[in-house]
Amino acid sequence: MASRGSNTQVVFLPVLLMLVTLSAIAFWIFMHLRKMNTINEGLSIYAGLKFIGFTDELSKFAAAQSAHETNGYTSKLLKDNNNAFGMKYAHQSLAKGSKNGYAYYDSLKDSINDFVKWWIHAKSITIFPLFVNSLENYVKVLKKNNYFEDTEANYLKGCQNFYKLLFG
């Protein structure tokens, strides 16, 4: 006579394998949807910047920067503040004020326009090539204008990852 509970392991193993498989599939679907959301949001930022007058190249660099600043458009900063570029509050004309030290906006469009104003201001106070022709050069301009606190190498790596995801 078999001892009580000896069949439990025989039944439990296939159920466990099925749960692990289903979890892996669900995780893959979640990651795929997150990637698609990042691409859609990034291309929307890119299109908005081009519409405002940024060059194709500069729009791509800024969209990659925005994706990096917002962790693929999933950050609390983006959701709570409509802040697509990680802008700190410095009494910008389009910002409504400060939440947790960062500017908050009524809309994503205001955040994009505010970034454009920052970029125009940075161009007027800094000597750098009129045409930023590489992501490396773009990040150097941001660093030179104290846009971010991270090391230039780390910031560039994050922007490069999102640039590759968005634009190949």
Phi and psi in radians as a Rosetta constraint file:
Dihedral C 1 N 2 CA 2 C 2 CIRCULARHARMONIC -1.270 0.35
Dihedral N 2 CA 2 C 2 N 3 CIRCULARHARMONIC 2.540 0.35
Dihedral C 2 N 3 CA 3 C 3 CIRCULARHARMONIC -1.292 0.35
Dihedral N 3 CA 3 C 3 N 4 CIRCULARHARMONIC 2.690 0.35
Dihedral C 3 N 4 CA 4 C 4 CIRCULARHARMONIC -1.101 0.35
Dihedral N 4 CA 4 C 4 N 5 CIRCULARHARMONIC 2.288 0.35
Dihedral C 4 N 5 CA 5 C 5 CIRCULARHARMONIC 1.549 0.35
Dihedral N 5 CA 5 C 5 N 6 CIRCULARHARMONIC 0.001 0.35
Dihedral C 5 N 6 CA 6 C 6 CIRCULARHARMONIC -1.209 0.35
Dihedral N 6 CA 6 C 6 N 7 CIRCULARHARMONIC -0.460 0.35
Dihedral C 6 N 7 CA 7 C 7 CIRCULARHARMONIC -1.399 0.35
Dihedral N 7 CA 7 C 7 N 8 CIRCULARHARMONIC -0.227 0.35
Dihedral C 7 N 8 CA 8 C 8 CIRCULARHARMONIC -1.009 0.35
Dihedral N 8 CA 8 C 8 N 9 CIRCULARHARMONIC -0.754 0.35
Dihedral C 8 N 9 CA 9 C 9 CIRCULARHARMONIC -1.166 0.35
Dihedral N 9 CA 9 C 9 N 10 CIRCULARHARMONIC -0.638 0.35
Dihedral C 9 N 10 CA 10 C 10 CIRCULARHARMONIC -1.152 0.35
Dihedral N 10 CA 10 C 10 N 11 CIRCULARHARMONIC -0.699 0.35
Dihedral C 10 N 11 CA 11 C 11 CIRCULARHARMONIC -1.377 0.35
Dihedral N 11 CA 11 C 11 N 12 CIRCULARHARMONIC -0.625 0.35
Dihedral C 11 N 12 CA 12 C 12 CIRCULARHARMONIC -1.170 0.35
Dihedral N 12 CA 12 C 12 N 13 CIRCULARHARMONIC -0.675 0.35
Dihedral C 12 N 13 CA 13 C 13 CIRCULARHARMONIC -1.058 0.35
Dihedral N 13 CA 13 C 13 N 14 CIRCULARHARMONIC -0.876 0.35
Dihedral C 13 N 14 CA 14 C 14 CIRCULARHARMONIC -1.095 0.35
Dihedral N 14 CA 14 C 14 N 15 CIRCULARHARMONIC -0.633 0.35
Dihedral C 14 N 15 CA 15 C 15 CIRCULARHARMONIC -1.142 0.35
Dihedral N 15 CA 15 C 15 N 16 CIRCULARHARMONIC -0.737 0.35
Dihedral C 15 N 16 CA 16 C 16 CIRCULARHARMONIC -1.101 0.35
Dihedral N 16 CA 16 C 16 N 17 CIRCULARHARMONIC -0.778 0.35
Dihedral C 16 N 17 CA 17 C 17 CIRCULARHARMONIC -1.082 0.35
Dihedral N 17 CA 17 C 17 N 18 CIRCULARHARMONIC -0.703 0.35
Dihedral C 17 N 18 CA 18 C 18 CIRCULARHARMONIC -1.137 0.35
Dihedral N 18 CA 18 C 18 N 19 CIRCULARHARMONIC -0.736 0.35
Dihedral C 18 N 19 CA 19 C 19 CIRCULARHARMONIC -1.119 0.35
Dihedral N 19 CA 19 C 19 N 20 CIRCULARHARMONIC -0.718 0.35
Dihedral C 19 N 20 CA 20 C 20 CIRCULARHARMONIC -1.111 0.35
Dihedral N 20 CA 20 C 20 N 21 CIRCULARHARMONIC -0.759 0.35
Dihedral C 20 N 21 CA 21 C 21 CIRCULARHARMONIC -1.101 0.35
Dihedral N 21 CA 21 C 21 N 22 CIRCULARHARMONIC -0.806 0.35
Dihedral C 21 N 22 CA 22 C 22 CIRCULARHARMONIC -1.112 0.35
Dihedral N 22 CA 22 C 22 N 23 CIRCULARHARMONIC -0.666 0.35
Dihedral C 22 N 23 CA 23 C 23 CIRCULARHARMONIC -1.124 0.35
Dihedral N 23 CA 23 C 23 N 24 CIRCULARHARMONIC -0.723 0.35
Dihedral C 23 N 24 CA 24 C 24 CIRCULARHARMONIC -1.125 0.35
Dihedral N 24 CA 24 C 24 N 25 CIRCULARHARMONIC -0.714 0.35
Dihedral C 24 N 25 CA 25 C 25 CIRCULARHARMONIC -1.132 0.35
Dihedral N 25 CA 25 C 25 N 26 CIRCULARHARMONIC -0.776 0.35
Dihedral C 25 N 26 CA 26 C 26 CIRCULARHARMONIC -1.088 0.35
Dihedral N 26 CA 26 C 26 N 27 CIRCULARHARMONIC -0.721 0.35
Dihedral C 26 N 27 CA 27 C 27 CIRCULARHARMONIC -1.118 0.35
Dihedral N 27 CA 27 C 27 N 28 CIRCULARHARMONIC -0.747 0.35
Dihedral C 27 N 28 CA 28 C 28 CIRCULARHARMONIC -1.068 0.35
Dihedral N 28 CA 28 C 28 N 29 CIRCULARHARMONIC -0.775 0.35
Dihedral C 28 N 29 CA 29 C 29 CIRCULARHARMONIC -1.080 0.35
Dihedral N 29 CA 29 C 29 N 30 CIRCULARHARMONIC -0.787 0.35
Dihedral C 29 N 30 CA 30 C 30 CIRCULARHARMONIC -1.031 0.35
Dihedral N 30 CA 30 C 30 N 31 CIRCULARHARMONIC -0.823 0.35
Dihedral C 30 N 31 CA 31 C 31 CIRCULARHARMONIC -1.150 0.35
Dihedral N 31 CA 31 C 31 N 32 CIRCULARHARMONIC -0.665 0.35
Dihedral C 31 N 32 CA 32 C 32 CIRCULARHARMONIC -1.131 0.35
Dihedral N 32 CA 32 C 32 N 33 CIRCULARHARMONIC -0.771 0.35
Dihedral C 32 N 33 CA 33 C 33 CIRCULARHARMONIC -1.145 0.35
Dihedral N 33 CA 33 C 33 N 34 CIRCULARHARMONIC -0.674 0.35
Dihedral C 33 N 34 CA 34 C 34 CIRCULARHARMONIC -1.103 0.35
Dihedral N 34 CA 34 C 34 N 35 CIRCULARHARMONIC -0.747 0.35
Dihedral C 34 N 35 CA 35 C 35 CIRCULARHARMONIC -1.081 0.35
Dihedral N 35 CA 35 C 35 N 36 CIRCULARHARMONIC -0.760 0.35
Dihedral C 35 N 36 CA 36 C 36 CIRCULARHARMONIC -1.114 0.35
Dihedral N 36 CA 36 C 36 N 37 CIRCULARHARMONIC -0.683 0.35
Dihedral C 36 N 37 CA 37 C 37 CIRCULARHARMONIC -1.100 0.35
Dihedral N 37 CA 37 C 37 N 38 CIRCULARHARMONIC -0.755 0.35
Dihedral C 37 N 38 CA 38 C 38 CIRCULARHARMONIC -1.051 0.35
Dihedral N 38 CA 38 C 38 N 39 CIRCULARHARMONIC -0.788 0.35
Dihedral C 38 N 39 CA 39 C 39 CIRCULARHARMONIC -1.103 0.35
Dihedral N 39 CA 39 C 39 N 40 CIRCULARHARMONIC -0.798 0.35
Dihedral C 39 N 40 CA 40 C 40 CIRCULARHARMONIC -1.079 0.35
Dihedral N 40 CA 40 C 40 N 41 CIRCULARHARMONIC -0.808 0.35
Dihedral C 40 N 41 CA 41 C 41 CIRCULARHARMONIC -1.124 0.35
Dihedral N 41 CA 41 C 41 N 42 CIRCULARHARMONIC -0.766 0.35
Dihedral C 41 N 42 CA 42 C 42 CIRCULARHARMONIC -1.067 0.35
Dihedral N 42 CA 42 C 42 N 43 CIRCULARHARMONIC -0.728 0.35
Dihedral C 42 N 43 CA 43 C 43 CIRCULARHARMONIC -1.213 0.35
Dihedral N 43 CA 43 C 43 N 44 CIRCULARHARMONIC -0.516 0.35
Dihedral C 43 N 44 CA 44 C 44 CIRCULARHARMONIC -1.180 0.35
Dihedral N 44 CA 44 C 44 N 45 CIRCULARHARMONIC -0.773 0.35
Dihedral C 44 N 45 CA 45 C 45 CIRCULARHARMONIC -1.082 0.35
Dihedral N 45 CA 45 C 45 N 46 CIRCULARHARMONIC -0.804 0.35
Dihedral C 45 N 46 CA 46 C 46 CIRCULARHARMONIC -0.967 0.35
Dihedral N 46 CA 46 C 46 N 47 CIRCULARHARMONIC -0.852 0.35
Dihedral C 46 N 47 CA 47 C 47 CIRCULARHARMONIC -1.119 0.35
Dihedral N 47 CA 47 C 47 N 48 CIRCULARHARMONIC -0.689 0.35
Dihedral C 47 N 48 CA 48 C 48 CIRCULARHARMONIC -1.097 0.35
Dihedral N 48 CA 48 C 48 N 49 CIRCULARHARMONIC -0.729 0.35
Dihedral C 48 N 49 CA 49 C 49 CIRCULARHARMONIC -1.180 0.35
Dihedral N 49 CA 49 C 49 N 50 CIRCULARHARMONIC -0.694 0.35
Dihedral C 49 N 50 CA 50 C 50 CIRCULARHARMONIC -1.115 0.35
Dihedral N 50 CA 50 C 50 N 51 CIRCULARHARMONIC -0.723 0.35
Dihedral C 50 N 51 CA 51 C 51 CIRCULARHARMONIC -1.066 0.35
Dihedral N 51 CA 51 C 51 N 52 CIRCULARHARMONIC -0.661 0.35
Dihedral C 51 N 52 CA 52 C 52 CIRCULARHARMONIC -1.245 0.35
Dihedral N 52 CA 52 C 52 N 53 CIRCULARHARMONIC -0.424 0.35
Dihedral C 52 N 53 CA 53 C 53 CIRCULARHARMONIC 2.231 0.35
Dihedral N 53 CA 53 C 53 N 54 CIRCULARHARMONIC 0.020 0.35
Dihedral C 53 N 54 CA 54 C 54 CIRCULARHARMONIC -1.164 0.35
Dihedral N 54 CA 54 C 54 N 55 CIRCULARHARMONIC 2.608 0.35
Dihedral C 54 N 55 CA 55 C 55 CIRCULARHARMONIC -1.163 0.35
Dihedral N 55 CA 55 C 55 N 56 CIRCULARHARMONIC 2.885 0.35
Dihedral C 55 N 56 CA 56 C 56 CIRCULARHARMONIC -0.991 0.35
Dihedral N 56 CA 56 C 56 N 57 CIRCULARHARMONIC -0.854 0.35
Dihedral C 56 N 57 CA 57 C 57 CIRCULARHARMONIC -1.107 0.35
Dihedral N 57 CA 57 C 57 N 58 CIRCULARHARMONIC -0.840 0.35
Dihedral C 57 N 58 CA 58 C 58 CIRCULARHARMONIC -1.105 0.35
Dihedral N 58 CA 58 C 58 N 59 CIRCULARHARMONIC -0.638 0.35
Dihedral C 58 N 59 CA 59 C 59 CIRCULARHARMONIC -1.105 0.35
Dihedral N 59 CA 59 C 59 N 60 CIRCULARHARMONIC -0.698 0.35
Dihedral C 59 N 60 CA 60 C 60 CIRCULARHARMONIC -1.146 0.35
Dihedral N 60 CA 60 C 60 N 61 CIRCULARHARMONIC -0.763 0.35
Dihedral C 60 N 61 CA 61 C 61 CIRCULARHARMONIC -1.086 0.35
Dihedral N 61 CA 61 C 61 N 62 CIRCULARHARMONIC -0.770 0.35
Dihedral C 61 N 62 CA 62 C 62 CIRCULARHARMONIC -1.196 0.35
Dihedral N 62 CA 62 C 62 N 63 CIRCULARHARMONIC -0.621 0.35
Dihedral C 62 N 63 CA 63 C 63 CIRCULARHARMONIC -1.143 0.35
Dihedral N 63 CA 63 C 63 N 64 CIRCULARHARMONIC -0.699 0.35
Dihedral C 63 N 64 CA 64 C 64 CIRCULARHARMONIC -1.138 0.35
Dihedral N 64 CA 64 C 64 N 65 CIRCULARHARMONIC -0.699 0.35
Dihedral C 64 N 65 CA 65 C 65 CIRCULARHARMONIC -1.084 0.35
Dihedral N 65 CA 65 C 65 N 66 CIRCULARHARMONIC -0.791 0.35
Dihedral C 65 N 66 CA 66 C 66 CIRCULARHARMONIC -1.063 0.35
Dihedral N 66 CA 66 C 66 N 67 CIRCULARHARMONIC -0.760 0.35
Dihedral C 66 N 67 CA 67 C 67 CIRCULARHARMONIC -1.088 0.35
Dihedral N 67 CA 67 C 67 N 68 CIRCULARHARMONIC -0.694 0.35
Dihedral C 67 N 68 CA 68 C 68 CIRCULARHARMONIC -1.142 0.35
Dihedral N 68 CA 68 C 68 N 69 CIRCULARHARMONIC -0.806 0.35
Dihedral C 68 N 69 CA 69 C 69 CIRCULARHARMONIC -1.098 0.35
Dihedral N 69 CA 69 C 69 N 70 CIRCULARHARMONIC -0.491 0.35
Dihedral C 69 N 70 CA 70 C 70 CIRCULARHARMONIC -1.918 0.35
Dihedral N 70 CA 70 C 70 N 71 CIRCULARHARMONIC 0.238 0.35
Dihedral C 70 N 71 CA 71 C 71 CIRCULARHARMONIC 0.905 0.35
Dihedral N 71 CA 71 C 71 N 72 CIRCULARHARMONIC 0.962 0.35
Dihedral C 71 N 72 CA 72 C 72 CIRCULARHARMONIC 1.219 0.35
Dihedral N 72 CA 72 C 72 N 73 CIRCULARHARMONIC 0.579 0.35
Dihedral C 72 N 73 CA 73 C 73 CIRCULARHARMONIC 1.134 0.35
Dihedral N 73 CA 73 C 73 N 74 CIRCULARHARMONIC 0.582 0.35
Dihedral C 73 N 74 CA 74 C 74 CIRCULARHARMONIC -2.052 0.35
Dihedral N 74 CA 74 C 74 N 75 CIRCULARHARMONIC -0.027 0.35
Dihedral C 74 N 75 CA 75 C 75 CIRCULARHARMONIC -1.267 0.35
Dihedral N 75 CA 75 C 75 N 76 CIRCULARHARMONIC 2.705 0.35
Dihedral C 75 N 76 CA 76 C 76 CIRCULARHARMONIC -1.095 0.35
Dihedral N 76 CA 76 C 76 N 77 CIRCULARHARMONIC -0.615 0.35
Dihedral C 76 N 77 CA 77 C 77 CIRCULARHARMONIC -1.025 0.35
Dihedral N 77 CA 77 C 77 N 78 CIRCULARHARMONIC -0.764 0.35
Dihedral C 77 N 78 CA 78 C 78 CIRCULARHARMONIC -1.186 0.35
Dihedral N 78 CA 78 C 78 N 79 CIRCULARHARMONIC -0.796 0.35
Dihedral C 78 N 79 CA 79 C 79 CIRCULARHARMONIC -1.217 0.35
Dihedral N 79 CA 79 C 79 N 80 CIRCULARHARMONIC -0.735 0.35
Dihedral C 79 N 80 CA 80 C 80 CIRCULARHARMONIC -1.482 0.35
Dihedral N 80 CA 80 C 80 N 81 CIRCULARHARMONIC -0.555 0.35
Dihedral C 80 N 81 CA 81 C 81 CIRCULARHARMONIC -1.970 0.35
Dihedral N 81 CA 81 C 81 N 82 CIRCULARHARMONIC -0.057 0.35
Dihedral C 81 N 82 CA 82 C 82 CIRCULARHARMONIC 0.921 0.35
Dihedral N 82 CA 82 C 82 N 83 CIRCULARHARMONIC 0.585 0.35
Dihedral C 82 N 83 CA 83 C 83 CIRCULARHARMONIC -1.801 0.35
Dihedral N 83 CA 83 C 83 N 84 CIRCULARHARMONIC 1.807 0.35
Dihedral C 83 N 84 CA 84 C 84 CIRCULARHARMONIC -1.542 0.35
Dihedral N 84 CA 84 C 84 N 85 CIRCULARHARMONIC -0.106 0.35
Dihedral C 84 N 85 CA 85 C 85 CIRCULARHARMONIC -2.225 0.35
Dihedral N 85 CA 85 C 85 N 86 CIRCULARHARMONIC 0.178 0.35
Dihedral C 85 N 86 CA 86 C 86 CIRCULARHARMONIC 1.137 0.35
Dihedral N 86 CA 86 C 86 N 87 CIRCULARHARMONIC 0.525 0.35
Dihedral C 86 N 87 CA 87 C 87 CIRCULARHARMONIC -1.245 0.35
Dihedral N 87 CA 87 C 87 N 88 CIRCULARHARMONIC 2.253 0.35
Dihedral C 87 N 88 CA 88 C 88 CIRCULARHARMONIC -1.302 0.35
Dihedral N 88 CA 88 C 88 N 89 CIRCULARHARMONIC 2.738 0.35
Dihedral C 88 N 89 CA 89 C 89 CIRCULARHARMONIC -1.414 0.35
Dihedral N 89 CA 89 C 89 N 90 CIRCULARHARMONIC 2.156 0.35
Dihedral C 89 N 90 CA 90 C 90 CIRCULARHARMONIC -2.415 0.35
Dihedral N 90 CA 90 C 90 N 91 CIRCULARHARMONIC 0.714 0.35
Dihedral C 90 N 91 CA 91 C 91 CIRCULARHARMONIC 1.033 0.35
Dihedral N 91 CA 91 C 91 N 92 CIRCULARHARMONIC 0.683 0.35
Dihedral C 91 N 92 CA 92 C 92 CIRCULARHARMONIC -1.095 0.35
Dihedral N 92 CA 92 C 92 N 93 CIRCULARHARMONIC 2.618 0.35
Dihedral C 92 N 93 CA 93 C 93 CIRCULARHARMONIC -1.169 0.35
Dihedral N 93 CA 93 C 93 N 94 CIRCULARHARMONIC -0.512 0.35
Dihedral C 93 N 94 CA 94 C 94 CIRCULARHARMONIC -1.643 0.35
Dihedral N 94 CA 94 C 94 N 95 CIRCULARHARMONIC -0.273 0.35
Dihedral C 94 N 95 CA 95 C 95 CIRCULARHARMONIC -1.326 0.35
Dihedral N 95 CA 95 C 95 N 96 CIRCULARHARMONIC 2.526 0.35
Dihedral C 95 N 96 CA 96 C 96 CIRCULARHARMONIC -1.561 0.35
Dihedral N 96 CA 96 C 96 N 97 CIRCULARHARMONIC -0.167 0.35
Dihedral C 96 N 97 CA 97 C 97 CIRCULARHARMONIC 2.628 0.35
Dihedral N 97 CA 97 C 97 N 98 CIRCULARHARMONIC -2.710 0.35
Dihedral C 97 N 98 CA 98 C 98 CIRCULARHARMONIC -2.136 0.35
Dihedral N 98 CA 98 C 98 N 99 CIRCULARHARMONIC 2.389 0.35
Dihedral C 98 N 99 CA 99 C 99 CIRCULARHARMONIC -2.257 0.35
Dihedral N 99 CA 99 C 99 N 100 CIRCULARHARMONIC 2.068 0.35
Dihedral C 99 N 100 CA 100 C 100 CIRCULARHARMONIC 0.978 0.35
Dihedral N 100 CA 100 C 100 N 101 CIRCULARHARMONIC 0.607 0.35
Dihedral C 100 N 101 CA 101 C 101 CIRCULARHARMONIC 1.492 0.35
Dihedral N 101 CA 101 C 101 N 102 CIRCULARHARMONIC -0.030 0.35
Dihedral C 101 N 102 CA 102 C 102 CIRCULARHARMONIC -2.047 0.35
Dihedral N 102 CA 102 C 102 N 103 CIRCULARHARMONIC 2.647 0.35
Dihedral C 102 N 103 CA 103 C 103 CIRCULARHARMONIC -1.143 0.35
Dihedral N 103 CA 103 C 103 N 104 CIRCULARHARMONIC 2.516 0.35
Dihedral C 103 N 104 CA 104 C 104 CIRCULARHARMONIC -2.152 0.35
Dihedral N 104 CA 104 C 104 N 105 CIRCULARHARMONIC 2.627 0.35
Dihedral C 104 N 105 CA 105 C 105 CIRCULARHARMONIC -2.260 0.35
Dihedral N 105 CA 105 C 105 N 106 CIRCULARHARMONIC 2.745 0.35
Dihedral C 105 N 106 CA 106 C 106 CIRCULARHARMONIC -1.226 0.35
Dihedral N 106 CA 106 C 106 N 107 CIRCULARHARMONIC -0.527 0.35
Dihedral C 106 N 107 CA 107 C 107 CIRCULARHARMONIC -2.607 0.35
Dihedral N 107 CA 107 C 107 N 108 CIRCULARHARMONIC 2.849 0.35
Dihedral C 107 N 108 CA 108 C 108 CIRCULARHARMONIC -1.114 0.35
Dihedral N 108 CA 108 C 108 N 109 CIRCULARHARMONIC -0.617 0.35
Dihedral C 108 N 109 CA 109 C 109 CIRCULARHARMONIC -1.025 0.35
Dihedral N 109 CA 109 C 109 N 110 CIRCULARHARMONIC -0.741 0.35
Dihedral C 109 N 110 CA 110 C 110 CIRCULARHARMONIC -1.112 0.35
Dihedral N 110 CA 110 C 110 N 111 CIRCULARHARMONIC -0.656 0.35
Dihedral C 110 N 111 CA 111 C 111 CIRCULARHARMONIC -1.109 0.35
Dihedral N 111 CA 111 C 111 N 112 CIRCULARHARMONIC -0.765 0.35
Dihedral C 111 N 112 CA 112 C 112 CIRCULARHARMONIC -1.105 0.35
Dihedral N 112 CA 112 C 112 N 113 CIRCULARHARMONIC -0.807 0.35
Dihedral C 112 N 113 CA 113 C 113 CIRCULARHARMONIC -1.101 0.35
Dihedral N 113 CA 113 C 113 N 114 CIRCULARHARMONIC -0.637 0.35
Dihedral C 113 N 114 CA 114 C 114 CIRCULARHARMONIC -1.134 0.35
Dihedral N 114 CA 114 C 114 N 115 CIRCULARHARMONIC -0.724 0.35
Dihedral C 114 N 115 CA 115 C 115 CIRCULARHARMONIC -1.092 0.35
Dihedral N 115 CA 115 C 115 N 116 CIRCULARHARMONIC -0.717 0.35
Dihedral C 115 N 116 CA 116 C 116 CIRCULARHARMONIC -1.049 0.35
Dihedral N 116 CA 116 C 116 N 117 CIRCULARHARMONIC -0.761 0.35
Dihedral C 116 N 117 CA 117 C 117 CIRCULARHARMONIC -1.067 0.35
Dihedral N 117 CA 117 C 117 N 118 CIRCULARHARMONIC -0.719 0.35
Dihedral C 117 N 118 CA 118 C 118 CIRCULARHARMONIC -1.071 0.35
Dihedral N 118 CA 118 C 118 N 119 CIRCULARHARMONIC -0.769 0.35
Dihedral C 118 N 119 CA 119 C 119 CIRCULARHARMONIC -1.082 0.35
Dihedral N 119 CA 119 C 119 N 120 CIRCULARHARMONIC -0.769 0.35
Dihedral C 119 N 120 CA 120 C 120 CIRCULARHARMONIC -1.088 0.35
Dihedral N 120 CA 120 C 120 N 121 CIRCULARHARMONIC -0.732 0.35
Dihedral C 120 N 121 CA 121 C 121 CIRCULARHARMONIC -1.114 0.35
Dihedral N 121 CA 121 C 121 N 122 CIRCULARHARMONIC -0.761 0.35
Dihedral C 121 N 122 CA 122 C 122 CIRCULARHARMONIC -1.075 0.35
Dihedral N 122 CA 122 C 122 N 123 CIRCULARHARMONIC -0.700 0.35
Dihedral C 122 N 123 CA 123 C 123 CIRCULARHARMONIC -1.102 0.35
Dihedral N 123 CA 123 C 123 N 124 CIRCULARHARMONIC -0.601 0.35
Dihedral C 123 N 124 CA 124 C 124 CIRCULARHARMONIC -1.371 0.35
Dihedral N 124 CA 124 C 124 N 125 CIRCULARHARMONIC -0.345 0.35
Dihedral C 124 N 125 CA 125 C 125 CIRCULARHARMONIC -1.871 0.35
Dihedral N 125 CA 125 C 125 N 126 CIRCULARHARMONIC -0.107 0.35
Dihedral C 125 N 126 CA 126 C 126 CIRCULARHARMONIC -2.175 0.35
Dihedral N 126 CA 126 C 126 N 127 CIRCULARHARMONIC 2.460 0.35
Dihedral C 126 N 127 CA 127 C 127 CIRCULARHARMONIC -1.552 0.35
Dihedral N 127 CA 127 C 127 N 128 CIRCULARHARMONIC 2.013 0.35
Dihedral C 127 N 128 CA 128 C 128 CIRCULARHARMONIC -2.739 0.35
Dihedral N 128 CA 128 C 128 N 129 CIRCULARHARMONIC 2.878 0.35
Dihedral C 128 N 129 CA 129 C 129 CIRCULARHARMONIC -0.967 0.35
Dihedral N 129 CA 129 C 129 N 130 CIRCULARHARMONIC 2.423 0.35
Dihedral C 129 N 130 CA 130 C 130 CIRCULARHARMONIC -1.049 0.35
Dihedral N 130 CA 130 C 130 N 131 CIRCULARHARMONIC -0.646 0.35
Dihedral C 130 N 131 CA 131 C 131 CIRCULARHARMONIC -1.904 0.35
Dihedral N 131 CA 131 C 131 N 132 CIRCULARHARMONIC 1.982 0.35
Dihedral C 131 N 132 CA 132 C 132 CIRCULARHARMONIC -1.390 0.35
Dihedral N 132 CA 132 C 132 N 133 CIRCULARHARMONIC 1.976 0.35
Dihedral C 132 N 133 CA 133 C 133 CIRCULARHARMONIC -1.857 0.35
Dihedral N 133 CA 133 C 133 N 134 CIRCULARHARMONIC 0.117 0.35
Dihedral C 133 N 134 CA 134 C 134 CIRCULARHARMONIC -2.645 0.35
Dihedral N 134 CA 134 C 134 N 135 CIRCULARHARMONIC 2.728 0.35
Dihedral C 134 N 135 CA 135 C 135 CIRCULARHARMONIC -1.130 0.35
Dihedral N 135 CA 135 C 135 N 136 CIRCULARHARMONIC -0.616 0.35
Dihedral C 135 N 136 CA 136 C 136 CIRCULARHARMONIC -1.058 0.35
Dihedral N 136 CA 136 C 136 N 137 CIRCULARHARMONIC -0.801 0.35
Dihedral C 136 N 137 CA 137 C 137 CIRCULARHARMONIC -1.128 0.35
Dihedral N 137 CA 137 C 137 N 138 CIRCULARHARMONIC -0.709 0.35
Dihedral C 137 N 138 CA 138 C 138 CIRCULARHARMONIC -1.031 0.35
Dihedral N 138 CA 138 C 138 N 139 CIRCULARHARMONIC -0.813 0.35
Dihedral C 138 N 139 CA 139 C 139 CIRCULARHARMONIC -1.161 0.35
Dihedral N 139 CA 139 C 139 N 140 CIRCULARHARMONIC -0.623 0.35
Dihedral C 139 N 140 CA 140 C 140 CIRCULARHARMONIC -1.047 0.35
Dihedral N 140 CA 140 C 140 N 141 CIRCULARHARMONIC -0.733 0.35
Dihedral C 140 N 141 CA 141 C 141 CIRCULARHARMONIC -1.093 0.35
Dihedral N 141 CA 141 C 141 N 142 CIRCULARHARMONIC -0.769 0.35
Dihedral C 141 N 142 CA 142 C 142 CIRCULARHARMONIC -1.059 0.35
Dihedral N 142 CA 142 C 142 N 143 CIRCULARHARMONIC -0.796 0.35
Dihedral C 142 N 143 CA 143 C 143 CIRCULARHARMONIC -1.131 0.35
Dihedral N 143 CA 143 C 143 N 144 CIRCULARHARMONIC -0.742 0.35
Dihedral C 143 N 144 CA 144 C 144 CIRCULARHARMONIC -1.057 0.35
Dihedral N 144 CA 144 C 144 N 145 CIRCULARHARMONIC -0.522 0.35
Dihedral C 144 N 145 CA 145 C 145 CIRCULARHARMONIC -1.703 0.35
Dihedral N 145 CA 145 C 145 N 146 CIRCULARHARMONIC 0.304 0.35
Dihedral C 145 N 146 CA 146 C 146 CIRCULARHARMONIC 0.985 0.35
Dihedral N 146 CA 146 C 146 N 147 CIRCULARHARMONIC 0.641 0.35
Dihedral C 146 N 147 CA 147 C 147 CIRCULARHARMONIC -1.257 0.35
Dihedral N 147 CA 147 C 147 N 148 CIRCULARHARMONIC -0.608 0.35
Dihedral C 147 N 148 CA 148 C 148 CIRCULARHARMONIC -2.329 0.35
Dihedral N 148 CA 148 C 148 N 149 CIRCULARHARMONIC 2.775 0.35
Dihedral C 148 N 149 CA 149 C 149 CIRCULARHARMONIC -1.722 0.35
Dihedral N 149 CA 149 C 149 N 150 CIRCULARHARMONIC -0.358 0.35
Dihedral C 149 N 150 CA 150 C 150 CIRCULARHARMONIC -1.083 0.35
Dihedral N 150 CA 150 C 150 N 151 CIRCULARHARMONIC 2.945 0.35
Dihedral C 150 N 151 CA 151 C 151 CIRCULARHARMONIC -1.207 0.35
Dihedral N 151 CA 151 C 151 N 152 CIRCULARHARMONIC 2.673 0.35
Dihedral C 151 N 152 CA 152 C 152 CIRCULARHARMONIC -1.062 0.35
Dihedral N 152 CA 152 C 152 N 153 CIRCULARHARMONIC -0.688 0.35
Dihedral C 152 N 153 CA 153 C 153 CIRCULARHARMONIC -1.115 0.35
Dihedral N 153 CA 153 C 153 N 154 CIRCULARHARMONIC -0.773 0.35
Dihedral C 153 N 154 CA 154 C 154 CIRCULARHARMONIC -1.155 0.35
Dihedral N 154 CA 154 C 154 N 155 CIRCULARHARMONIC -0.762 0.35
Dihedral C 154 N 155 CA 155 C 155 CIRCULARHARMONIC -1.118 0.35
Dihedral N 155 CA 155 C 155 N 156 CIRCULARHARMONIC -0.754 0.35
Dihedral C 155 N 156 CA 156 C 156 CIRCULARHARMONIC -1.070 0.35
Dihedral N 156 CA 156 C 156 N 157 CIRCULARHARMONIC -0.758 0.35
Dihedral C 156 N 157 CA 157 C 157 CIRCULARHARMONIC -1.052 0.35
Dihedral N 157 CA 157 C 157 N 158 CIRCULARHARMONIC -0.765 0.35
Dihedral C 157 N 158 CA 158 C 158 CIRCULARHARMONIC -1.102 0.35
Dihedral N 158 CA 158 C 158 N 159 CIRCULARHARMONIC -0.764 0.35
Dihedral C 158 N 159 CA 159 C 159 CIRCULARHARMONIC -1.132 0.35
Dihedral N 159 CA 159 C 159 N 160 CIRCULARHARMONIC -0.693 0.35
Dihedral C 159 N 160 CA 160 C 160 CIRCULARHARMONIC -1.096 0.35
Dihedral N 160 CA 160 C 160 N 161 CIRCULARHARMONIC -0.707 0.35
Dihedral C 160 N 161 CA 161 C 161 CIRCULARHARMONIC -1.062 0.35
Dihedral N 161 CA 161 C 161 N 162 CIRCULARHARMONIC -0.780 0.35
Dihedral C 161 N 162 CA 162 C 162 CIRCULARHARMONIC -1.299 0.35
Dihedral N 162 CA 162 C 162 N 163 CIRCULARHARMONIC -0.575 0.35
Dihedral C 162 N 163 CA 163 C 163 CIRCULARHARMONIC -1.045 0.35
Dihedral N 163 CA 163 C 163 N 164 CIRCULARHARMONIC -0.813 0.35
Dihedral C 163 N 164 CA 164 C 164 CIRCULARHARMONIC -1.082 0.35
Dihedral N 164 CA 164 C 164 N 165 CIRCULARHARMONIC -0.748 0.35
Dihedral C 164 N 165 CA 165 C 165 CIRCULARHARMONIC -1.102 0.35
Dihedral N 165 CA 165 C 165 N 166 CIRCULARHARMONIC -0.752 0.35
Dihedral C 165 N 166 CA 166 C 166 CIRCULARHARMONIC -1.370 0.35
Dihedral N 166 CA 166 C 166 N 167 CIRCULARHARMONIC -0.689 0.35
Dihedral C 166 N 167 CA 167 C 167 CIRCULARHARMONIC -2.166 0.35
Dihedral N 167 CA 167 C 167 N 168 CIRCULARHARMONIC 0.087 0.35
